[in-house]
Structure formats: structure tokens, C-alpha cells
Amino acid sequence: MIHVGIVCPNSPGHVNPMIALADAVRARGRRVTFFLMGEPPAPVAAAGFEAVSLGGTVFPAEEYRAAFLRLGSLQGRAALDYTIALFRRSAEAALAVGPGVVREAGVTHLLVDQASTTGGTVADQLGLPFATVCNALILHPDPDAPPYFTPWVPGKSGWTRLRNRIAWAGLGRKTRPILDLIREHRRRHGLTVPRRLADTWSTRLQISQQPAAFEFPRSALPASFRFAGPLRLPGGYPRVDFPWDRLDGRPLIYASLGTLQNRVASAFRTIAEACDGLEAQLVISTGHGVAPEALGDLPGRPVVVPYAPQLELLSRAALAVTHAGLNTALDALSLGVPMVATPVTNEQPGIAARIAWTGSGEALPSLDRLTPAAIRPAILRVLRDPSYRHAAARIRTSILAAGGASRAAEWIDAELIGTPRLPEVVEPQYQDVARPASAPSDR
């Protein structure tokens, strides 16, 4: 039997899309096993998949959990630096433990999250075909595309290309310890030594859960690259209880800071103050980062819950206020809901920039510098100007056409598991994304 292994970071933003992809692969008669740092997450078991630990004694599960809890309280550059350090330690553990546990499980093919930097090396060491899956923003360096951790939008001037090159080079310096670790491991095992992290990604198949309409123009992408759109289970997310009787019929504003960088209680108060007095009802999901009761009485008396039925609320929403996590942004866009984005760290500034560039919402400064006076006008603009909703609807059309997890599973069968064939070059179509006159220009 074909046995597909999945390697990804153990956080909801990566695990949940991989569960959807695993489900689609399993539906085609394949066995699937997850390989993760830390304790196996409950959704993996609930979906009927086995999970194997990658950390061993090098990065024990309890230490991995503590590290992610720490990350949830950080913002900005400090959070980005901490994330890179965390990935470096995860890489060390995966290289030490991964080849043995993957071999013992009898895996025949691997699907590796692009953020799991060592997964391709584990596959190469074992001689396994593998595909790269981009569950966050695509990380491909390109002078035409601002790096994912910046709030910049594309521009055609020589200055913007130089700026992008400098920023990409800076990221390369920060991630150099991870690359050096991979290089040394590959030398010891007689494998080709990569010049950059991008050289460790699959040459057979790369799958992104972005739709093409939600990516900046780029000079080139590999011929093996595919835009699948959001990777979601056919039935959506598991059922979550919610006090539906508390919705009063006013236009709904849904606010979420995700499930990772969501432990800054002051951020939820800032959002509540910004919405106080509007002719709208605010619903806040704290993502289990902060207990609702710990927030006290918030201005405007919003509905506050620890976890929300996100898709159901977004289907009723006039607007989403988001930390610009990719999964929340894609959920909103899949329903044509415009956003106000308040990024925290990592790739979120880049996602916020894409929201603004496509005209599907407004991007604000990072959350640690945000005030109610800054966010309130953006909320009013998005609520009152129909161009934002029209732009979000155009991206929704791109998402529906992309095919999602089922289409991605077809590519995996045809181009990874089946007889390899050279795929056509993917040329993303950007002209269907109209930008409002107020969208950020080349700065």
C-alpha cells in the first residue's frame, strides 16, 4: 500500500490544512501518518490519523509546548526572531529523529510543509519522493515580491526591487543557522548540499493553499508549482457551540487573533474600543489564548467566546477584524467577506499587505502599535465602501476555481505517486483583482 507521511509544524494554522489534504489523499485509497513535534494534536486523532513524534529526547514534547506558549505572548520582530530560533531547534530534532521514525513506519512518500525546513532532507536521505506544501504564504525569494514578513506592496521601480533584495538577504542571514544544520547533515549522508533553503523544496510538486488571485506578481515560479486554494475538509471545521441567541440582527463584525499569537489581552480591548458606538455588533473569539472572563467588561459589550464557529459567523459577517493569519484571511475571502488586518508577526504583515493590495480590505500597523483611534476609521471605510466587498468576491471566485484539497490530492497522485510528468508552467492571473483607488501605491 502507498503510505504517505505528513511533516508539518504542530500548530493549528499548519495542522488543519494538512488534515484536509490528508483526508483527500486517504479518500484515494492511501494510508496517511502525521510526523510532528510535541504532543499529537487532538484534531489529527479525531480525523482518524496516526501521529508519530519527531522530537524524541532532542526536543521533548513538554518543551515544545512551552516554546509555543511563549511565542503566543510575543509580537513584532521579537516574535519573528523567536520563531526562527524555534524552527532551528525543531530542525535539529527532526534530522536526528526523523529518518528513523519515518523509515520504521514504512512510509513510501512524504508531504512536507514548506516551513518544516528539514522534511525534504529526511525524504532525500531515505530515497522517498516528496512534495512541498505551502500552508503559509509562499516563501520563494523573488526581487519582484516583497518578503513575507514585510508590510510592503509590489512596485516596478529599481528602488523597490533593491529594497526587496536587501530584505530577502537579511532573512537569509537570520535563517543561516538552519541552513548550516541542513548542509552539515547532508554532507554526512552523501547528499547534494543546497546553496539556500529554497533548494531543499520539492522539484516534483509544490502546492500552495493561496489562490492565485491572492499572490503578488512574481518573476517566476517553479514549473512544479500549483495554486490549490484553501485546504479544507468537505464539511468545514468541527462543530463549535455558540450563543446564537445573543446576536441582535445588527451588521456583524467578527474579530479573531487566531490560535497562536493571541495572548495579548490588551489587543482585544483595543478592538472593542474601536467598535464601541458603531451600528454593528462585535463578536470576539479569543482562540483559547485569553479566557473571556479575564477581559472583564469590554466597551460596547461584545459577544466574547474562547473559540468560535468561524465559517458560520463569517457567513453572516459584514467585516472581519483579523491578525492577518492566512487561514482566517482565506476563510473570510472564501465567503467574500472584506477585512481590516492588524498583523502581529511572522508572515502576517505580508498577508495584510496582500489584503490591501487586492482591495479586499485595509492593512493597519502592527497590533503592538495600534490604537482605537487608528483602527476605527479603517473599520468604517470597509463597512461603508462596497468596493472592498466586491474585491473580496472576486478572490472568492478564484478560490472556487482553484479546487482545494481534492484538486491537490489529484496532483499528488498524478505527479508524485504516479508516473511523473512535466507539468505546465503556472502563470497566475492577477488581472481579475481590481484595486480600489485607495489601495497602497508603490512606496
N, C-alpha and C positions, 0 to 999 in steps of 0.2 A: 504493500500500500504506500502511496505517496504520503509522506509525513512532513507537514510544513511547520517549521518553528518560527515564532514571532519574537523579536527582540525590540523592546522599546522602553523609554523611561517610565517608571512606575508613578505616574501622575495622571489624573483623570483626562486632561487635555490630550494625552497621547494614548492612554489605555482604551478610552471609549471608542475613538475611531478605529483602533486596531481590533476591538471586539466585533465591530460591524464588518470589517474586512474579513476577519476570521470566520464569521458566520457565513458570509458569501462564499468563501473558499470551501468551508465544510459542506455547504449545500451542493457543491460539485463533486462530492464523494471523497474529500481529502481529510485526513486526520490533522488536527492543529494543536500545538502546545505552545504556551507562553513561557518565555525566559525573562525573568525580571529581577531587579534588585529589591530588597526589602520583603515585607510580608506580602503574600499573594492578595491582591485586592478582591473584595467581595464580588464585584461585577463580573470578574473573569469566571469564578466558580459558578455564579448564578447563570451565566450563559452556557455552562456545561463544558468549560475548557480546563485542562490541567495546567498548573503553573509550577515552574521549577525555579528555584532560587539561583541567582547568578552571583550573589555576593560572597557566599561561603563565610570563612573566618576573616577574609581580607576586608570586607565591608559588611559587618553583621547587620541583620535586619533592623534591630533596635537603633543602631547608629544611623542608618539610612533614614529611618522615620524621623529621628530627632533633627537631622540635617534639613529635611524638607519643612519641618515645623519652623525652624529658624528662618528659612527662606521666606516663609509667608509673612514675616514681620519686617522685611527689608523692602526698600524702594530704590528706584533710580540706578545710578552707576554701582552703588554698593551691592545691590541685588544681582546685577549682571556679573560683576566680579565673583560674587559668591557662587552663582550658578556655574560659571566656568570651572571654579575650584571643585565644586561638587561633581561635575561631569568628569573631571580629571581623576578623582578618586574612584568613581564608578568605572571608568575605563581601565584602571589598574586591576580592579576586581574582575571585570569581565574577561580580560586577557588571561588572568590566572585561572579562573574557574570555568569560563565559558566553553572552551574546546572540549573539556572532559564531560561536562553535563550534556552538551548538545550531542556529542558522539554516543554517549550512553543511552540517550533517549531514542536513538535510531532515526534522527531527522534526516530527510533527503533534500530539502530546500529551505531557505530562510527568507523571511521578510523582515527587513531591518529598518527601524525608524532612522531618519536622517540624523537625528540628534543623538542616537546611540552610536557614537563615533567608531567603536571598535567592532561592531557587528560584522562588517564586511571582512575584517581581518580574521575573525573567527571562522567565517564561511570559507575564506581562501585557505586557511590552514587545514581545514577538513576537506577541501575539494568540493564544496557544496555550491550549487548555483544559488544566487540570491538577488532579490530586488530591493531597491531603496524606496521607502515610503516617507513622504514629506507631510507629516501631520501638523507641523507648524508652518510658518512662512518658508518658502523655498530659500535655501541658504547659498545658492550658487553665486559666487563672486562675479560681478559684471560692472564695468565702469559706467554703463548706462543706467544701472539700477542702484539707488541709494541702499546702503546696508540695512538689514532688517532692524537693527537697534537704534536707527536714527529717525527723526520725525520729518525727514526731507521728502519732497516730491521730485519726480524726474525733471530734468531740464536739458536743453540741447547745447548750452554754452560750453566752451572749453573749461570754464571755471567749475561748473558743476561736475564734469567728468573728473577733473583733478581732485575735487573735494571727495568724490566717491572713492577714487583710487586710494587716497590717503586714509580714509576711514576703513576701507577693506583691509589695507595693510596693517592698520592698528589692531583690527580684530585678529589678524593672523599672528601678530606678536603676542596677544593675550592667550591665544589657544595653542601657542607653540609647545608648551609642556605636554599637552595631549598628543600632538603630532609626534614629538620626540619619543614618547612612550610607545606609540604605534610603530614608528620606524625601527626602534630597537627590537621589539618583539618580532617584526617581520624579518629583520636580518637574521635573528637567531634561528628562524624556521625556514630560511632559504626562499623567502617570498620577495617579490619586487618591492622596492622601497618608494613610497609616494613622495612627491615633491610638496603636496599640500593635502589638506583633509579632503578636498573635493575629489582627489584621485582615489579615495577609498570607497566611493559610491559605486553602485552597480553600473556596469556598461551594458547590461541586458535590458533592464527595465527600471524606470523611475516613475513613481506615481505620486501626484500631489492632490491633496483634498481641497486646494483652492480651485475655483472655477477660473477659466482663462480671463474672464472679464474683471477679475479682482487681482490682477497682477500687472505691475508696471511693464512697459515695453522693455525688451532686452535685446542685446546684440545677437545672442544665440543661446539656444538650449540644446542639450544632447538629443540626438535622434531617438534615443530610447525614452524621452520624457513624455509623460501623459498627464493632462489635467482631468482628474476624475470628478472633481467637485466634492462636497461634504460626504464623508464616510459615516453613514448612519444605519442603524438596524431598521428593518422594514416597519416595525411597529413603533419606532421612536424610542424614547427613553422609558425606563421602568416607571410605573405609576407612583406618583407622589401625592400625599394628602395636602389639601389646601383649603382655607376657609373661603370658599367661593361666595358665601352669603355676605361677606364684608365688602365685596365690590359694589359700588353705588351707581354705576352707569356713566360716570364722567369719563372722558378720554383717559386711557390708562398709560402711565409711564412705568416701564419695568426697568429696575436698576439691579445690576449684579456686578460684583467684582471677581467672579469666578470662584474656583475652589483651591487656589494656591496662594496668590498674593492678596489675601482677603482678611488679614488680621489687624488692620489699622482701623480701629473703631471710629476715629475722627473723620475718616473718609465718608462713612455712611451719614454722619451728621451733616457734613458739607453738602451732600446731595439733597438731603431732606430740607435744609435751609434754602437751597436754591429753588426747590419746587414749592415751597410754602406760599400759599396765596394764589397759585395758578388755578385755572379752571380745569384741573386734571387730578387724578388720583394716583398716588405713588405707591408702588409695590416694591419692596426691597427683599432680595434674597442674600443672606449673609454667607451662604456656601459653607456653613458649619465653621467659618473662621471666627465668628464672634457670636455668642449667644444673644438672641434678640433682646432678652431682658437686661443684658449688660449695657445696651444702648440707652436705656431709660426712655423718657418721653421725648420723642423726636418732634421737631416743628412740623405742623400740618397733619400729625397723627397718621403717618403712612402705615400700610399693612406690612409688617416685618415678619419674615419666616426664616428658619435656618436653612431650608432647601426648598426649591420651588419647582413646579411642573413648567419648565422653561418654555417649551414649544407651545403649550396650551395658552400660557399668558402672552407670549409674543403674538400669537394668532389674534389676540384681542387688543394688542397694544398700538398706540399711536406713535410711540417713540420708545427706544431702548437707550438707557444710560449704561455704558459698559466700560470696563477696564481695557477694552480692545484685545481681549483674548480671542484667538482665531475661532474657536468652536462657538462661542457666544455670537461673534460677528456673523459667522456663516449661518447660524440658526436664524438670526434676525433677517439676513438677506434672503434666505430660502423662503421667507414669508413676506418679503418685500417691505420690511419694517426699517425705517431710517434710524440713525443712531447719533448720539453725542458720545464721543470717545474720550476717556480720561485715562491715558496709559499709565502704567506703574513702572514696568521694567522689561528687560529682555526684548522679545520681538514686538511687544505691544506698541511702541512708538511707530514702528513700520506699518503695523496693521491700521493704526489710527490715520497715518498718512494716506493709506490706500482708501480708507473711508472718505476722507476729504477729497482726494484726487478724483475719485469716481463720482463725487457729488452725492453719495448716499448718506452723508451725514457731516458733522463738524468734528474737527480734531482740536482738542484743547491741550494746554501744557500738562506736564506730568502731574499726577494726582498729589504729590507732596507739595506742589506749588499752587494748588488750585484753591480758589475761594468761592463762596456762593455768588458773589458779585460777578465773577468771571463766567461761571457755568450757566447762570440763569438766562442771559441774553442768547446764548447758543441754543438752549432748550426752546426758547420762544421762537427763534428763527426756524428751527427744524419743524416745530409744530405748525407754524403758520405758512411756510413756503412749500407748496406742493411739489416743487422740483426735486426735493430730496427723496420723497416717496416715489416719484417717477423713476429716478435713477436707481433706487433700490429694487424697483420692479424689473428694470432691465437686467440687473445682475441675477435676479431670481430666474429669469428666462435662461440665462447662461447656465445656472445651476441645474435646472431641469433637463437641459440638453446634454449635460456632462455625463450623466449615467451613474455616478456614485459608486457604492461598494460593489454592486453587481457587475458594472462595467469593468471595474478594476480586477475583479476575480476572473473575468473573461481574458483580460490581458495577461494575468498571471498564468493561466492555463496555456494560452497560445504562445507566449514569449519567454516564459521561464520554465514551466514544467514540460510543455510540448516541444515540438521541433522548433528551434529558434529561427526566426526570420527577421530580416532587417526592416524595422518599422519606418513608416514615413516620418519626415521631419514635421514636428508640430509647430505651426505658426499661429500663436494666439491672436484672436481677433479683438482689437480694442475699440474699433470704431463704433461698436454698439453701446459704448458707455459715454453718455453725454455729461459734460461737467457744467454745473451752473456757473454763472458769471462770477460768483463769489468764491469759487474754488481757488485754493492756493496756486499762485503762479511760480515760475522759476525764480528762486531766490538765491 
